[in-house]
Amino acid sequence: MVLTVNIGNTHISVGGYDGQQKLFSGRLSARAGLTADECAIALGQLLDLYGHGGCRWEGAILGSVAPALTAPMTAALRRRSEGRVLTVGPGLKSGLAICIDDPGQLGAELLCAGVAALNLAPGPVILLCADTAISLMGIDERGRLLGGMILPGPKAALNALVKGTAQLPQVDLDAPRAALTPLAKNSAACLQAGSILGTAAMLDGLIVRLREELGEGAWVAATGEVPEAVLKAMTQPVRRCEDLILDGMYTIWQKNQK
Protein backbone atom coordinates (compact mmCIF):
# COMPACT_ATOMS: atom_id res chain seq x y z
CA MET A 1 0.00 0.00 0.00
CA VAL A 2 1.10 3.56 -0.74
CA LEU A 3 -0.06 6.20 1.73
CA THR A 4 -0.90 9.73 0.54
CA VAL A 5 -1.08 12.56 3.08
CA ASN A 6 -2.23 16.11 2.33
CA ILE A 7 -1.81 18.64 5.15
CA GLY A 8 -4.11 21.63 4.82
CA ASN A 9 -4.74 24.49 7.21
CA THR A 10 -7.88 22.86 8.61
CA HIS A 11 -7.64 19.12 7.95
CA ILE A 12 -5.13 16.40 7.13
CA SER A 13 -6.44 14.13 4.37
CA VAL A 14 -5.08 10.59 4.18
CA GLY A 15 -5.54 7.98 1.46
CA GLY A 16 -4.31 4.46 0.83
CA TYR A 17 -3.72 3.02 -2.66
CA ASP A 18 -2.75 -0.38 -4.01
CA GLY A 19 -2.17 -0.71 -7.75
CA GLN A 20 -5.04 1.13 -9.42
CA GLN A 21 -7.35 0.71 -6.41
CA LYS A 22 -8.09 3.29 -3.74
CA LEU A 23 -8.37 1.38 -0.46
CA PHE A 24 -9.66 4.20 1.75
CA SER A 25 -9.60 7.91 2.42
CA GLY A 26 -10.13 9.76 5.70
CA ARG A 27 -9.43 13.00 7.51
CA LEU A 28 -7.74 14.20 10.68
CA SER A 29 -7.73 17.64 12.30
CA ALA A 30 -4.71 19.77 11.42
CA ARG A 31 -3.83 20.91 14.92
CA ALA A 32 -0.81 23.16 15.43
CA GLY A 33 1.89 21.73 17.68
CA LEU A 34 1.45 18.04 16.83
CA THR A 35 4.58 16.00 17.50
CA ALA A 36 5.91 13.17 15.35
CA ASP A 37 4.63 10.68 17.95
CA GLU A 38 1.15 12.20 17.88
CA CYS A 39 1.13 12.13 14.07
CA ALA A 40 2.16 8.47 14.10
CA ILE A 41 -0.57 7.60 16.63
CA ALA A 42 -3.23 9.48 14.64
CA LEU A 43 -2.22 7.75 11.40
CA GLY A 44 -2.24 4.35 13.09
CA GLN A 45 -5.70 4.91 14.55
CA LEU A 46 -7.06 6.07 11.19
CA LEU A 47 -5.65 3.01 9.44
CA ASP A 48 -7.13 0.75 12.13
CA LEU A 49 -10.52 2.46 11.70
CA TYR A 50 -10.58 1.58 7.99
CA GLY A 51 -9.25 -1.94 8.51
CA HIS A 52 -5.72 -1.39 7.19
CA GLY A 53 -3.74 -1.16 10.41
CA GLY A 54 -1.69 -4.25 9.60
CA CYS A 55 -0.92 -3.36 5.96
CA ARG A 56 2.66 -3.02 4.78
CA TRP A 57 3.50 0.43 3.44
CA GLU A 58 5.38 0.34 0.18
CA GLY A 59 6.00 4.05 0.61
CA ALA A 60 4.30 7.38 1.20
CA ILE A 61 3.94 10.80 -0.36
CA LEU A 62 3.26 14.01 1.54
CA GLY A 63 1.99 17.42 0.47
CA SER A 64 1.64 20.31 2.88
CA VAL A 65 0.64 23.97 3.07
CA ALA A 66 1.23 24.01 6.86
CA PRO A 67 5.03 24.12 7.37
CA ALA A 68 4.80 23.58 11.14
CA LEU A 69 3.27 20.13 10.57
CA THR A 70 5.45 19.04 7.66
CA ALA A 71 8.47 17.86 9.66
CA PRO A 72 6.60 15.89 12.36
CA MET A 73 4.36 14.19 9.79
CA THR A 74 7.36 13.32 7.61
CA ALA A 75 9.08 11.77 10.63
CA ALA A 76 5.94 9.79 11.48
CA LEU A 77 5.66 8.46 7.93
CA ARG A 78 9.31 7.41 7.86
CA ARG A 79 8.85 5.37 11.03
CA ARG A 80 6.12 3.27 9.44
CA SER A 81 7.08 3.16 5.76
CA GLU A 82 9.26 0.40 4.34
CA GLY A 83 10.04 2.51 1.27
CA ARG A 84 10.63 6.11 0.31
CA VAL A 85 8.68 9.04 1.68
CA LEU A 86 8.33 11.68 -1.05
CA THR A 87 7.38 15.32 -0.54
CA VAL A 88 5.43 17.11 -3.27
CA GLY A 89 7.49 20.00 -4.57
CA PRO A 90 10.40 20.92 -6.85
CA GLY A 91 12.33 17.91 -8.08
CA LEU A 92 9.37 15.55 -8.47
CA LYS A 93 7.94 14.78 -11.90
CA SER A 94 4.27 15.70 -12.17
CA GLY A 95 3.61 16.04 -15.91
CA LEU A 96 2.04 19.46 -15.30
CA ALA A 97 3.73 22.54 -16.77
CA ILE A 98 3.64 25.32 -14.18
CA CYS A 99 3.66 28.69 -15.96
CA ILE A 100 3.70 31.15 -13.05
CA ASP A 101 6.37 33.58 -11.86
CA ASP A 102 7.78 31.23 -9.21
CA PRO A 103 6.66 27.59 -9.59
CA GLY A 104 7.96 26.89 -6.08
CA GLN A 105 5.16 29.05 -4.66
CA LEU A 106 2.43 26.81 -6.04
CA GLY A 107 0.71 24.96 -3.21
CA ALA A 108 1.14 21.19 -3.18
CA GLU A 109 -2.63 20.69 -3.13
CA LEU A 110 -3.07 22.72 -6.32
CA LEU A 111 -0.35 20.82 -8.15
CA CYS A 112 -1.86 17.48 -7.15
CA ALA A 113 -5.41 18.59 -7.96
CA GLY A 114 -4.27 19.71 -11.41
CA VAL A 115 -2.57 16.39 -12.12
CA ALA A 116 -5.66 14.42 -11.07
CA ALA A 117 -8.08 16.67 -12.96
CA LEU A 118 -6.22 16.09 -16.23
CA ASN A 119 -6.46 12.34 -15.55
CA LEU A 120 -10.26 12.71 -15.44
CA ALA A 121 -10.70 14.85 -18.56
CA PRO A 122 -8.53 16.98 -20.84
CA GLY A 123 -8.11 20.72 -20.34
CA PRO A 124 -8.94 23.47 -20.26
CA VAL A 125 -9.97 23.02 -16.64
CA ILE A 126 -10.61 25.38 -13.74
CA LEU A 127 -9.50 24.06 -10.34
CA LEU A 128 -11.62 25.13 -7.38
CA CYS A 129 -9.76 24.06 -4.23
CA ALA A 130 -11.11 25.13 -0.85
CA ASP A 131 -9.65 24.94 2.64
CA THR A 132 -9.44 28.03 4.85
CA ALA A 133 -8.93 29.90 1.58
CA ILE A 134 -10.41 29.21 -1.85
CA SER A 135 -8.00 28.91 -4.77
CA LEU A 136 -9.09 29.09 -8.40
CA MET A 137 -6.47 28.02 -10.94
CA GLY A 138 -6.65 27.72 -14.72
CA ILE A 139 -5.09 24.95 -16.80
CA ASP A 140 -5.21 25.26 -20.58
CA GLU A 141 -5.75 22.61 -23.25
CA ARG A 142 -1.98 21.97 -23.40
CA GLY A 143 -1.78 21.04 -19.72
CA ARG A 144 -0.19 24.30 -18.62
CA LEU A 145 -1.17 25.81 -15.28
CA LEU A 146 -1.31 29.49 -16.22
CA GLY A 147 -2.19 31.12 -12.90
CA GLY A 148 -5.21 31.93 -10.81
CA MET A 149 -6.68 33.63 -7.75
CA ILE A 150 -6.77 33.14 -3.98
CA LEU A 151 -9.61 34.48 -1.84
CA PRO A 152 -11.01 33.96 1.67
CA GLY A 153 -13.22 30.93 2.14
CA PRO A 154 -16.77 31.57 3.39
CA LYS A 155 -16.07 30.25 6.89
CA ALA A 156 -12.92 32.36 7.29
CA ALA A 157 -14.74 35.44 6.03
CA LEU A 158 -17.71 34.79 8.33
CA ASN A 159 -15.47 34.23 11.36
CA ALA A 160 -13.68 37.53 10.70
CA LEU A 161 -17.02 39.34 10.36
CA VAL A 162 -18.47 37.91 13.57
CA LYS A 163 -15.23 38.57 15.47
CA GLY A 164 -15.17 42.19 14.29
CA THR A 165 -18.77 42.99 15.24
CA ALA A 166 -20.64 43.12 18.54
CA GLN A 167 -24.05 41.63 17.77
CA LEU A 168 -23.74 39.25 14.83
CA PRO A 169 -24.06 35.57 15.82
CA GLN A 170 -21.94 32.64 14.65
CA VAL A 171 -23.89 30.44 12.23
CA ASP A 172 -23.42 27.06 10.55
CA LEU A 173 -22.81 27.24 6.81
CA ASP A 174 -22.92 23.48 6.28
CA ALA A 175 -26.55 22.96 7.24
CA PRO A 176 -28.79 26.04 6.86
CA ARG A 177 -31.98 25.59 8.90
CA ALA A 178 -34.25 27.11 6.26
CA ALA A 179 -34.31 27.58 2.51
CA LEU A 180 -31.85 30.26 1.48
CA THR A 181 -33.33 33.51 0.25
CA PRO A 182 -31.80 36.93 -0.46
CA LEU A 183 -34.70 38.36 1.60
CA ALA A 184 -33.80 36.68 4.90
CA LYS A 185 -35.82 37.69 7.97
CA ASN A 186 -33.40 37.48 10.95
CA SER A 187 -29.72 38.01 11.71
CA ALA A 188 -28.70 34.35 11.57
CA ALA A 189 -30.54 33.75 8.30
CA CYS A 190 -29.12 36.97 6.84
CA LEU A 191 -25.58 35.81 7.65
CA GLN A 192 -26.19 32.38 6.16
CA ALA A 193 -27.72 33.83 3.01
CA GLY A 194 -25.01 36.44 2.63
CA SER A 195 -22.17 33.98 3.17
CA ILE A 196 -23.55 31.14 1.03
CA LEU A 197 -25.27 33.07 -1.76
CA GLY A 198 -22.51 35.67 -1.79
CA THR A 199 -19.78 33.05 -2.13
CA ALA A 200 -21.76 31.22 -4.81
CA ALA A 201 -22.31 34.42 -6.82
CA MET A 202 -18.65 35.38 -6.46
CA LEU A 203 -17.46 31.97 -7.65
CA ASP A 204 -19.93 32.00 -10.55
CA GLY A 205 -18.60 35.38 -11.64
CA LEU A 206 -14.95 34.37 -11.33
CA ILE A 207 -15.55 31.16 -13.29
CA VAL A 208 -17.09 33.21 -16.10
CA ARG A 209 -14.00 35.43 -16.14
CA LEU A 210 -11.67 32.43 -16.16
CA ARG A 211 -13.60 30.92 -19.07
CA GLU A 212 -13.04 34.18 -20.95
CA GLU A 213 -9.30 33.52 -20.59
CA LEU A 214 -9.25 29.73 -21.04
CA GLY A 215 -12.13 29.18 -23.46
CA GLU A 216 -15.82 28.42 -23.02
CA GLY A 217 -15.11 24.67 -22.96
CA ALA A 218 -13.27 24.88 -19.62
CA TRP A 219 -14.81 22.56 -17.03
CA VAL A 220 -14.64 23.08 -13.26
CA ALA A 221 -13.20 20.54 -10.82
CA ALA A 222 -14.10 21.36 -7.19
CA THR A 223 -12.48 19.72 -4.19
CA GLY A 224 -11.84 20.40 -0.52
CA GLU A 225 -13.89 22.27 2.07
CA VAL A 226 -16.50 23.91 -0.18
CA PRO A 227 -19.81 23.86 1.74
CA GLU A 228 -22.35 21.79 -0.17
CA ALA A 229 -24.84 24.64 0.16
CA VAL A 230 -22.48 26.91 -1.80
CA LEU A 231 -22.13 24.41 -4.65
CA LYS A 232 -25.92 23.95 -4.80
CA ALA A 233 -26.42 27.73 -4.99
CA MET A 234 -24.01 28.16 -7.91
CA THR A 235 -25.36 28.51 -11.44
CA GLN A 236 -22.15 27.47 -13.22
CA PRO A 237 -21.74 23.69 -13.69
CA VAL A 238 -19.20 22.25 -11.26
CA ARG A 239 -17.88 18.69 -10.96
CA ARG A 240 -17.34 17.69 -7.32
CA CYS A 241 -14.19 15.55 -6.98
CA GLU A 242 -13.86 14.45 -3.35
CA ASP A 243 -10.36 12.95 -3.33
CA LEU A 244 -8.85 14.89 -6.22
CA ILE A 245 -5.74 15.96 -4.28
CA LEU A 246 -5.00 12.48 -2.91
CA ASP A 247 -5.54 10.94 -6.35
CA GLY A 248 -3.09 13.43 -7.83
CA MET A 249 -0.54 12.62 -5.14
CA TYR A 250 -0.72 8.95 -5.99
CA THR A 251 -0.23 9.74 -9.69
CA ILE A 252 2.87 11.77 -8.80
CA TRP A 253 4.13 8.89 -6.67
CA GLN A 254 3.76 6.55 -9.63
CA LYS A 255 5.53 8.97 -11.99
CA ASN A 256 8.56 9.06 -9.69
CA GLN A 257 9.15 5.32 -9.27
CA LYS A 258 11.16 4.77 -12.47
N, C-alpha and C positions, 0 to 999 in steps of 0.2 A: 504494500500500500504506500502511496505517496500522499503526504499530508500538505495541504495548502492552508496558509494562515494570513489573513488580511487584517491589519490593525488600523482601525479608524479612530476618530476622536471620541466616538460614543460606544461602539461595539467592536469586538474582535470576532471575525467570521472564520470558521474552520471547516474545511472539507477534506474528505478522504476519497482517493481515486485508485482504481486498479484496472490497468489496461484502458479500455474505452468506457468503463463503467464508473459512475459516481456512486460511492458506497453510502455516504451520508453528508449532511452539512448542518452546522449548528452555530450558535452565537454565544459569546461570553461578554460581560461588561468590560469596557476598557477603563480600568480604574488606575489613576495615577499612583505611582509608588509601588506597584507590584514587583516582587522580587522574582528571581529565576526559579526558586523553589515553589512559589505560589503559582507561577505560570505553568510549571510542570504538573502540579497537583490539579489545576483547573483543566488542563488538556487531558490528563488521565481520567478525570471524572466525566468529562464530555465524551470521551471515547467509550468508557464503560456504559454510559447512558444509551449510546447507539449500538452497543453490542460489539464493539471493535477494540476493547481494552487489551486483548491478547494478541492483536495483529502485529506482525513484523513491519517496521517502517523501512521501506526501500530508500527513502529520503524525504526531504521536506523543502518547501519553498515559502519564503516570507516576503510580504509587502507591508509597508508601514508608512503612515503619515503622522505618527506620534513618536518622535525620536526617543522620548524617555522610556518607552516600552520596548523599543527595538532590541536593545542589548539583552535584557532579561529574557525575552521570548526566544531570541536566538540561542542563548545558553540552554534554555529548557529544551528546545528542539534538538540540540546537539547531544544532550544526555540520552535521549530516547531513540534517535535515528541511527540506523546501521549504515547509512550512506551520507551523501553530501547534503548540506543545508544551504540552499541558494537564497540570495536576497535580490529582489527585483530592483533593477537600477542599471546604471551604465556598465557595460561589459557583458551583459546577457543578450543573446539573440532573441528578438521578439517578432521580427518580420514586419513591424510597423515603422514606417518612416516618420520621424518626429520633426516637423518643420516649424519649430518655434525658436525664439531667440536663444534660449538656453535649455536644451533637452533635459539636462539634469534637474531642472525645476519641475518637470512634469510629475505629478503624483503617481505613485505605484498603482493605485486603484484605477486611475484613468488609462494608464498604459495597458493594464490587464483587461479592462472592460473593452477597450478598442480592439485588442487581439481577439477576444471572444466574440464580439459583435460581427467582425468580418468572417468568422467561422460560420455564423448563422446565415448571413446574407451579404452580398457584395455592397460596397459603398456606392454612392455617398450615404453616410450615416451620421446622425446626431446622437452623441452620448449624453444622457441625463443621469448623472451620478449624485446621489444625495446622502449626506451624513449630517454633521452640524451645518455645513455649507452645502450649497447646490452648485455643481459644476456642469456646464454645457460645453461640449467640445465637438468640433466638426472634422470628419474624416471624408476625404473626397473619393471619387471613383477609382483612383490609382492607389488607394491605401495609404494616403499621406494625412497625418494629423496636422491640420493647418493652424489650429489655435482655438480659442473659445472664451468663456466668461465664467467668473466665480461670483456668487451672490449669497447672502444669508439664507439659510433654510428657514422654513416657516416657524419651527419651534424656537430657534435661536432668536429670530426677530420678535416673536411673541414674548419670550422671556425678557428680552431687553426692554420692551414696551411696558410690561407689567412692573418690572423692577424700577423703571424710571417714572412711574406714576403712583399716585396715592390711593386711588379708588378702583382701579381696574383689576378684576379677579383673574386668577390663573384658570385656564380652561384646557380641556382635552381636545386635541385636534384629530386624534385617531378615531374617535367614536362620537360624533356630534349627536346630541340627544334628539334634535328635531331636524326636519328637512331644511337645508340651507336656503336662505333667501337674502337678496340684497336689501330687503326691507325688514331686518330683524327687529325684535320688539323689546329686548332687554340687553344689559351690558354683556353678559356671557355669550348670548347668541350673536351679538354684534361683533365680538372679538372672533368667534369661530367663523362667521361669515367673511369678515374682513381678511383673516389669515388664510382661510382655505380658498375662497373665491378670488382673493387678491393674488395669491401665489399661482393659482391656475391661470388667471388672465395674464399674469406676467410671463409665465412659461409659454403660453400659447403665442404671445407676441414675440418673444425671443426666438421661438422655433420658426415662426414666419420669416424673421429677419435672417436666420441662419440658412433657411432654404433659398433665400434670395442670393446668398453667397455660394451655396453648394449645388443648387439645382432643385427643382420642384420634386424630383424623385427621391430626395433624401428621406430615409425612414428614421424613426426615433427609438433608441434602445434605452429604457429606464431601469435603473437598479439602485439598491440602497434604501435609505430611510425616507422615501417619499410617502407621506400619508396617503392611504388608499382614497380618502375623500378628495384629495387634490387631484389625483389622476382621473377620478370619476367626473370631476367638475371641468376638466379640460375639454376643449373642442377639437384640438389637433389629435390625430391618431398616434397612439404611443404603444409600443410593445414592451410589456413588463417582463424583465429577465431577472429572476430572483438571484441566481448564483453566477451572474455574468463575470464578476471579478474573480471568483474562485476558479471558474472554468478557464478564464484567460491565464491565470497563474499556472494551471496544470499544462496548458498548451506551451507556455514558455518553458516549463520544466522539461517537457518532451523535446523541445527544440534545442536544448542545451545538454543533451545526453550523448551526442555523437562526438 
